[in-house]
């Protein structure tokens, strides 16, 4: 696929029509802001090589977004919305050139009250969390990139994260309260979606509306303690993780299970993890800490590290060794490593987890993040894969699926080929209404291309 050139005169006209709005045309900056962490996938790295926008536009407020949308429609310029660029699937990589809409200037936190917050799409998750904690609340969930990620990027491209062991995923009813979006019609509108209607835009990669403001629920804030527990047996580690995730009386925010040799990539943590042992990285409420050793002993584990809530923020943060930060640490040692995204079925004995662990060995290193699904704790896998060929990777994915493991393929930039398998009809219908010319992030939605 080659980049469809945007006519120079159209770009000049676009720039002229947006006087007073920040625009970046420096090729190096534009190229930098046309990318994300799709390099985690050797397949995407090859498919998306050289894909860049023609310019970057940085709105300061919603009024400017409306102006930008109208101008792009007038001159038929493709538009790709971008947050901090911490996604992994090429969501913000433009396939057809055009404009990149960098939302990071829109950082305002409109209000925070017990149980909810209203924020602009470019607000960083860490900043929202800090503000919420001032009144005793915190974000329900966040990716491991929460220090830099924006809330708009998280909703558009993410699915869950630290906190999902208690609160499920973004798609679960109640985890997004409202979304405000600007349309790409001849006369752009501002639409507020509430309740179930938020799913029209949730995890849609910015293909069907420009999110400008969001309303999200908050959870009561706890002082979290970082804990590392090691095990001689991987299955003891995994079964401990499931038991802890199901322990309703223990308040937790993170249960991350890592088979050896994954802990060998965690250089700052190596002194706490012996060679050839398997590690559980946890975030447990300070008030629940006393209940933890009994469960650890039951599975033959050993607590090797504890860091209080006050100390955790001053040194390493365990959250930044979990979810896809695990992949980041591994790739810093061996950039041939890639990853899978999987969801194992509910099983109190974790038979399928054990089967995959033994079948693939070190070729597919087992990394589990426990999340809440329909009231039960389920192991979601972010396994590390020693990549050899695209054919072998496809075989690994196919074997998982044949055995009953759901794979959300992270090696594609097509929405339907990833976690969705097919686009939500509501999302397609909404796109037809709000983006009739198909200018928002073109090329990522097969249903639109083939409609």
Secondary structure as UniProt FT lines:
FT   HELIX           8..17
FT   TURN            18..20
FT   STRAND          22..24
FT   HELIX           27..32
FT   TURN            33..34
FT   HELIX           38..40
FT   HELIX           42..47
FT   TURN            48..50
FT   STRAND          55..58
FT   HELIX           62..75
FT   STRAND          79..82
FT   TURN            91..92
FT   STRAND          99..102
FT   TURN            104..105
FT   STRAND          109..113
FT   TURN            114..115
FT   STRAND          116..120
FT   TURN            121..122
FT   HELIX           125..133
FT   TURN            134..136
FT   STRAND          137..139
FT   TURN            144..148
FT   HELIX           151..157
FT   HELIX           164..167
FT   TURN            170..171
FT   TURN            173..174
FT   STRAND          178..182
FT   STRAND          190..194
FT   HELIX           195..200
FT   TURN            201..203
FT   TURN            205..206
FT   STRAND          210..220
FT   STRAND          224..231
FT   HELIX           234..246
FT   TURN            248..249
FT   STRAND          252..258
FT   TURN            260..261
FT   HELIX           262..265
FT   HELIX           267..272
FT   TURN            275..276
FT   STRAND          278..285
FT   HELIX           286..291
FT   HELIX           292..298
FT   TURN            299..300
FT   STRAND          302..307
FT   HELIX           309..312
FT   TURN            313..314
FT   HELIX           318..321
FT   HELIX           324..333
FT   TURN            335..336
FT   STRAND          337..339
FT   STRAND          342..343
FT   TURN            348..349
FT   HELIX           351..360
FT   HELIX           361..363
FT   STRAND          364..365
FT   STRAND          367..373
FT   TURN            374..375
FT   STRAND          376..381
FT   STRAND          384..386
FT   HELIX           390..403
FT   STRAND          406..407
FT   HELIX           415..417
FT   TURN            418..420
FT   HELIX           425..434
FT   TURN            436..437
FT   TURN            441..443
FT   HELIX           446..449
//
